[in-house]
Amino acid sequence: MPSESTPDAGIAGEATTPGPRRGGKGRRRKPRSAGRKALLATAWSAAGILLLGGTGAGYLYFKLNGNIKSVDINQALGGDRPQKVDNGSENILVLGSDTRSGANRKLGGGTDDGTGRSDTAMIVHLYKGHKQASVVSIPRDTLVDRPACTDPKGVTHAAARGSMFNEAYSVGGATCAVKTVESITGIRMDHYVEVDFAGFEKLIDTLGGVQVTTTKDIHDGSSHLDLKAGTHTLNGQQALGLVRTRHGVGDGSDLGRIQLQQAFIKALVSQVEHIGVLTSPQKLYDLADTATKSVTTDSDLASVKDLASFAEGLKGISSSHMNMVTMPVQYDPANPNRVLLDEAKARLMWTALKNDQPIPAAATKGTATGQAKGVVSAP
């Protein structure tokens, strides 16, 4: 079975080792509910989306159902993709997009040029039985060979060599991002979930903030984040700043930002465990309303009913059964702001996931890291 994450594990370039999960000194964590477990597995999509659909709440169900945006990945890509492996596992591509349109223009900075980028990308691999998972973060600055893509307007863009990974989303939207990931990994993505800047910020505010502990001061003018070392309850704007910051920690690379994102997800799960979302119908509805307005999914998950059914299959997964790693890369000797895929180590990773096996430690050992380990943790 897959290896389990240790506290503050999931750091880029490092494999995790099995062991009991411990909270703070002298404190034992309560068992996680199905909703809390579903939240982790769906990253920023939030548990409220997935639970309210099962209540049969009539008007509320249809209102929430109408909030969800979707993309028909299967129709767009057709047969030009890896064959689905019928071994009980599933793969979900989760993107955090930095489109500059609408409310995201102020949050993302820059002008509204009608495009966006996959600011955050994670492959969530659910092992057979959906009791354990591996989450692989893809650095946005990785230079990859992007396949030819057709954008939502029907314009075909030629394949490109040495293109930044996050440009795939800019060129051809969700379908191009999925096609590029499948081209890199040789693994079919069964589902797609995207959350944008504005949605992420509002989700955190609806949750009442997320508590984190920083071991160092973090000052990043680009992400508008200014935190002293210590424990903080981050509001939506601060949380967004944290998962986007790169200049205030480590070596200023995207790899350091990934380490912060992975640590934040652990803190988010810990927060949801204690705020009592499931005991407040109003909070549950607010969370579900916000989340359904914030996400774009593939067409197979384009209803509250489908999302609720999907979540039911994830309820056995807890954070202690998630192995969080980063796609193996090395710094580009020609440009310190870019990274290159470590082909040999990546092959170990993709082969393991195709065969529904744990990711071997050799797949991440000795790869580039962002030097931000331990800067942020759950309190």
Secondary structure in CASP SS format (residue, H / E / C, confidence):
PFRMAT SS
TARGET T0000
AUTHOR 0000-0000-0000
METHOD secondary structure of the structure
MODEL  1
M C 1.00
P C 1.00
S C 1.00
E C 1.00
S C 1.00
T C 1.00
P C 1.00
D C 1.00
A C 1.00
G C 1.00
I C 1.00
A C 1.00
G C 1.00
E C 1.00
A C 1.00
T C 1.00
T C 1.00
P C 1.00
G C 1.00
P C 1.00
R C 1.00
R C 1.00
G C 1.00
G C 1.00
K C 1.00
G C 1.00
R C 1.00
R C 1.00
R C 1.00
K C 1.00
P C 1.00
R C 1.00
S C 1.00
A H 1.00
G H 1.00
R H 1.00
K H 1.00
A H 1.00
L H 1.00
L H 1.00
A H 1.00
T C 1.00
A H 1.00
W H 1.00
S H 1.00
A C 1.00
A H 1.00
G H 1.00
I H 1.00
L H 1.00
L H 1.00
L H 1.00
G H 1.00
G H 1.00
T H 1.00
G C 1.00
A C 1.00
G C 1.00
Y H 1.00
L H 1.00
Y H 1.00
F H 1.00
K H 1.00
L H 1.00
N H 1.00
G H 1.00
N H 1.00
I C 1.00
K E 1.00
S E 1.00
V E 1.00
D C 1.00
I H 1.00
N H 1.00
Q H 1.00
A H 1.00
L H 1.00
G C 1.00
G C 1.00
D C 1.00
R C 1.00
P C 1.00
Q C 1.00
K C 1.00
V C 1.00
D C 1.00
N C 1.00
G C 1.00
S C 1.00
E E 1.00
N E 1.00
I E 1.00
L E 1.00
V E 1.00
L E 1.00
G E 1.00
S E 1.00
D C 1.00
T C 1.00
R C 1.00
S C 1.00
G C 1.00
A C 1.00
N H 1.00
R H 1.00
K H 1.00
L H 1.00
G H 1.00
G C 1.00
G C 1.00
T C 1.00
D C 1.00
D C 1.00
G C 1.00
T C 1.00
G C 1.00
R C 1.00
S E 1.00
D E 1.00
T E 1.00
A E 1.00
M E 1.00
I E 1.00
V E 1.00
H E 1.00
L E 1.00
Y C 1.00
K C 1.00
G C 1.00
H C 1.00
K C 1.00
Q C 1.00
A E 1.00
S E 1.00
V E 1.00
V E 1.00
S E 1.00
I C 1.00
P C 1.00
R C 1.00
D C 1.00
T E 1.00
L E 1.00
V E 1.00
D E 1.00
R E 1.00
P C 1.00
A C 1.00
C E 1.00
T E 1.00
D C 1.00
P C 1.00
K C 1.00
G C 1.00
V C 1.00
T E 1.00
H E 1.00
A C 1.00
A C 1.00
A E 1.00
R E 1.00
G E 1.00
S E 1.00
M E 1.00
F C 1.00
N C 1.00
E H 1.00
A H 1.00
Y H 1.00
S H 1.00
V H 1.00
G H 1.00
G H 1.00
A H 1.00
T H 1.00
C H 1.00
A H 1.00
V H 1.00
K H 1.00
T H 1.00
V H 1.00
E H 1.00
S H 1.00
I H 1.00
T H 1.00
G C 1.00
I C 1.00
R C 1.00
M C 1.00
D C 1.00
H E 1.00
Y E 1.00
V E 1.00
E E 1.00
V E 1.00
D E 1.00
F H 1.00
A H 1.00
G H 1.00
F H 1.00
E H 1.00
K H 1.00
L H 1.00
I H 1.00
D H 1.00
T H 1.00
L H 1.00
G C 1.00
G C 1.00
V E 1.00
Q E 1.00
V E 1.00
T E 1.00
T E 1.00
T C 1.00
K C 1.00
D C 1.00
I E 1.00
H E 1.00
D E 1.00
G C 1.00
S C 1.00
S C 1.00
H C 1.00
L E 1.00
D E 1.00
L E 1.00
K C 1.00
A C 1.00
G E 1.00
T E 1.00
H E 1.00
T E 1.00
L E 1.00
N C 1.00
G H 1.00
Q H 1.00
Q H 1.00
A H 1.00
L H 1.00
G H 1.00
L H 1.00
V H 1.00
R H 1.00
T C 1.00
R C 1.00
H C 1.00
G C 1.00
V C 1.00
G C 1.00
D C 1.00
G C 1.00
S C 1.00
D H 1.00
L H 1.00
G H 1.00
R H 1.00
I H 1.00
Q H 1.00
L H 1.00
Q H 1.00
Q H 1.00
A H 1.00
F H 1.00
I H 1.00
K H 1.00
A H 1.00
L H 1.00
V H 1.00
S H 1.00
Q H 1.00
V H 1.00
E H 1.00
H H 1.00
I H 1.00
G C 1.00
V H 1.00
L H 1.00
T H 1.00
S C 1.00
P H 1.00
Q H 1.00
K H 1.00
L H 1.00
Y H 1.00
D H 1.00
L H 1.00
A H 1.00
D H 1.00
T H 1.00
A H 1.00
T H 1.00
K H 1.00
S H 1.00
V E 1.00
T E 1.00
T E 1.00
D E 1.00
S H 1.00
D H 1.00
L H 1.00
A C 1.00
S C 1.00
V H 1.00
K H 1.00
D H 1.00
L H 1.00
A H 1.00
S H 1.00
F H 1.00
A H 1.00
E H 1.00
G C 1.00
L C 1.00
K C 1.00
G C 1.00
I C 1.00
S C 1.00
S H 1.00
S H 1.00
H H 1.00
M E 1.00
N E 1.00
M E 1.00
V E 1.00
T E 1.00
M C 1.00
P C 1.00
V E 1.00
Q E 1.00
Y E 1.00
D E 1.00
P C 1.00
A C 1.00
N E 1.00
P E 1.00
N E 1.00
R E 1.00
V E 1.00
L E 1.00
L E 1.00
D C 1.00
E H 1.00
A H 1.00
K H 1.00
A H 1.00
R H 1.00
L H 1.00
M H 1.00
W H 1.00
T H 1.00
A H 1.00
L H 1.00
K H 1.00
N C 1.00
D C 1.00
Q C 1.00
P C 1.00
I C 1.00
P C 1.00
A H 1.00
A H 1.00
A H 1.00
T C 1.00
K C 1.00
G C 1.00
T C 1.00
A C 1.00
T C 1.00
G C 1.00
Q C 1.00
A C 1.00
K C 1.00
G C 1.00
V C 1.00
V E 1.00
S E 1.00
A C 1.00
P C 1.00
END
